[in-house]
Amino acid sequence: MILVTVGTQGPFDRLVRTVDAWAQQHPEWSCFAQIGAGEYEPTAMEFARTLDPNRFEELLQEARMVIAHAGMGTILKALELGKPVLVMPRRASLGEQRNEHQLATAEKLGGRGLVQVAMDEAELSERLAQIDTWVASKPIAESASPELLGALRAFFRQHLGEP
């Protein structure tokens, strides 16, 4: 099953419409989409507008791969589970976001090989055409390493003193 999610920040019909068009051509893939408050309703995917956190976690666990907006919560959870992730960032220039922070997120994580990135609908269609080749990165840890936490504690002690 492919989990498609647009998060809770608002509609993202460009993403949902593009994946739904692909799903119509590929009935061998089961897709479930969390679509938010968008106007477009998928015809080839099961969907829900919202999901409670427990149901989202269940679907994420079941998913073979994840297609999402470039929201950190979804990305981090999918990477913790070792799922291949394809993101398409919301664009402020298209009225989908307040600023272009999702572009920066996608570029940074894509550059590190943690996620695949599609900047627009055409690239999303191209990546979907190669779905059989998707592989997950090594799962990330659920929390920061003890070394990083120790370094942060030392920094704060040095600069802020003992609490």
C-alpha positions as CSV (number, residue, x, y, z in Angstrom):
1,M,0.0,0.0,0.0
2,I,1.1,3.5,-0.8
3,L,0.2,6.1,1.8
4,V,-0.4,9.6,0.4
5,T,-0.6,12.4,2.9
6,V,-0.9,16.2,2.7
7,G,-0.8,16.8,6.4
8,T,-3.0,19.2,8.4
9,Q,-1.9,22.6,7.1
10,G,-4.5,22.8,4.3
11,P,-5.4,21.4,0.9
12,F,-2.8,20.2,-1.6
13,D,-4.9,19.2,-4.6
14,R,-1.9,19.2,-7.0
15,L,-0.3,16.3,-5.2
16,V,-3.6,14.4,-4.7
17,R,-4.7,14.8,-8.3
18,T,-1.4,13.7,-9.7
19,V,-1.1,10.6,-7.6
20,D,-4.8,9.7,-8.3
21,A,-4.2,10.0,-12.0
22,W,-1.3,7.6,-11.7
23,A,-3.3,5.2,-9.5
24,Q,-6.0,5.1,-12.2
25,Q,-3.4,3.7,-14.5
26,H,-1.9,1.3,-12.0
27,P,-4.7,-0.6,-10.2
28,E,-2.2,-3.2,-9.1
29,W,-1.1,-0.6,-6.4
30,S,-3.3,0.0,-3.4
31,C,-3.3,3.6,-2.3
32,F,-4.7,5.4,0.7
33,A,-4.8,9.2,0.7
34,Q,-5.2,11.7,3.6
35,I,-6.4,14.7,1.5
36,G,-7.2,17.4,4.0
37,A,-9.6,20.2,3.0
38,G,-9.0,20.0,-0.7
39,E,-11.7,20.3,-3.3
40,Y,-10.4,17.4,-5.3
41,E,-11.6,13.9,-4.2
42,P,-9.7,10.9,-5.5
43,T,-11.5,8.3,-7.7
44,A,-8.8,5.6,-7.7
45,M,-7.7,5.8,-4.1
46,E,-9.4,5.3,-0.8
47,F,-9.2,8.5,1.2
48,A,-10.0,10.4,4.3
49,R,-9.8,14.1,4.9
50,T,-8.3,13.7,8.3
51,L,-6.9,10.9,10.4
52,D,-6.5,10.6,14.1
53,P,-2.9,10.0,15.2
54,N,-3.4,6.3,15.9
55,R,-4.9,5.6,12.5
56,F,-2.2,7.6,10.8
57,E,0.4,5.6,12.7
58,E,-1.2,2.3,11.6
59,L,-1.3,3.3,8.0
60,L,2.3,4.5,8.1
61,Q,3.3,1.1,9.6
62,E,1.4,-0.8,6.8
63,A,2.6,1.4,4.0
64,R,5.3,0.1,1.6
65,M,6.1,3.7,0.7
66,V,5.0,7.3,1.5
67,I,4.1,10.2,-0.9
68,A,3.7,13.5,1.0
69,H,4.1,17.2,1.2
70,A,7.5,18.3,2.5
71,G,6.3,18.4,6.2
72,M,8.9,17.4,8.7
73,G,6.5,15.4,11.0
74,T,5.5,13.0,8.2
75,I,9.0,12.8,6.8
76,L,10.7,12.1,10.1
77,K,8.1,9.4,11.1
78,A,8.4,7.7,7.7
79,L,12.2,7.7,7.9
80,E,12.2,6.3,11.4
81,L,10.2,3.4,10.0
82,G,12.5,3.0,7.1
83,K,9.9,3.7,4.4
84,P,10.9,5.1,1.0
85,V,9.6,8.7,0.9
86,L,8.7,10.9,-2.1
87,V,7.9,14.5,-1.3
88,M,6.5,17.3,-3.3
89,P,6.8,20.7,-1.5
90,R,3.9,23.1,-1.1
91,R,4.7,26.4,-2.9
92,A,4.1,29.8,-1.4
93,S,4.2,31.2,-4.9
94,L,1.1,29.1,-5.6
95,G,-0.7,30.1,-2.4
96,E,-0.2,26.7,-0.8
97,Q,2.0,27.9,2.1
98,R,3.1,31.1,3.9
99,N,6.7,30.9,2.7
100,E,9.0,28.6,0.7
101,H,10.3,26.6,3.7
102,Q,9.1,23.3,2.2
103,L,11.3,23.9,-0.8
104,A,14.3,24.2,1.5
105,T,13.3,21.1,3.4
106,A,12.9,19.1,0.2
107,E,16.2,20.3,-1.2
108,K,18.1,19.6,1.9
109,L,16.7,16.1,2.6
110,G,16.8,15.2,-1.1
111,G,20.4,16.3,-1.3
112,R,21.3,14.0,1.6
113,G,19.5,11.1,-0.2
114,L,16.9,10.7,2.6
115,V,13.9,11.3,0.4
116,Q,13.1,11.6,-3.3
117,V,11.9,15.0,-4.4
118,A,9.4,16.1,-7.1
119,M,9.2,19.8,-7.4
120,D,6.1,19.8,-9.5
121,E,3.4,17.5,-11.0
122,A,5.5,16.6,-14.0
123,E,8.4,15.4,-11.8
124,L,5.9,13.6,-9.5
125,S,4.6,11.7,-12.5
126,E,8.2,10.9,-13.5
127,R,9.1,9.5,-10.1
128,L,5.9,7.5,-9.9
129,A,6.8,5.9,-13.3
130,Q,9.9,4.6,-11.5
131,I,8.2,3.4,-8.4
132,D,9.5,-0.2,-8.7
133,T,13.0,1.2,-8.2
134,W,12.4,3.1,-5.0
135,V,14.5,2.1,-2.0
136,A,14.4,3.4,1.6
137,S,17.3,5.1,3.2
138,K,18.6,3.5,6.4
139,P,16.0,4.1,9.2
140,I,16.8,7.2,11.3
141,A,16.9,7.1,15.1
142,E,13.8,8.2,17.0
143,S,15.8,10.7,19.1
144,A,19.2,12.4,19.0
145,S,22.3,10.5,19.7
146,P,23.8,10.6,23.2
147,E,26.9,12.4,21.8
148,L,24.8,15.2,20.3
149,L,22.7,15.6,23.5
150,G,26.0,15.7,25.6
151,A,27.4,18.3,23.3
152,L,24.3,20.4,23.6
153,R,24.3,20.1,27.4
154,A,28.0,21.2,27.5
155,F,27.3,24.1,25.2
156,F,24.4,25.4,27.3
157,R,26.3,24.9,30.6
158,Q,29.3,26.9,29.1
159,H,27.1,29.7,27.8
160,L,24.2,29.8,30.2
161,G,25.7,28.4,33.3
162,E,24.2,25.7,35.5
163,P,20.4,25.8,35.9
